[in-house]
């Protein structure tokens, strides 16, 4: 396992193969991941503990915000624009295809660029 500190919390990579990656992602209350999309990476997000505001582009291309709580999941296919913001300290599980470097950041509170 590998723990990676992030400005919004941390990730614990609990599985990494040539076919999939599994992560526990902890987002501190009030913090957000980048507004981003992936060209290849396909991922499913499962809220294990806490609540997030999940933003994702809809069929009309506009960002739509949905509150998600424990036990809820969403599948994000490329190139869907999306962002997670923690409404309280939140732990999610993410399972994705292995293209972990495939992140195109459109906005980032912490000054990170693609």
C-alpha positions, 0 to 999 in steps of 0.5 A: 500500500502507498499513502500519498498526501494531497492538499485536500487530504490523502489517498491510500492506493490499496491495489494497482495492477496493469488492469485496475487501480483501487484507492481510498481517498480522504477529503477534508471538510470544505476541501475539493479535488480539481475540476478535471477530466480524463481522456482514457481513465474510467472510474467508479466512485463509492462514498464510504463515509461522509458526504460530498458535493459531486459535480459532473457535466450532463448531456447538455455539457453544463456542470450539475451538482449532486449531494452524495452520501454513504453507500452512493456510487457514480461511474465517470466515463472519459471525458466527463468533467467532474469534481468532488467537494467534501461537505464533511470529512469524507472517505471514498473508494475509487476503482479505475482503469490504470491510467493514473496520470491521465488528469486534465485539470481545468480549475484547482484551488491549490495552484496545481496545473496539468 
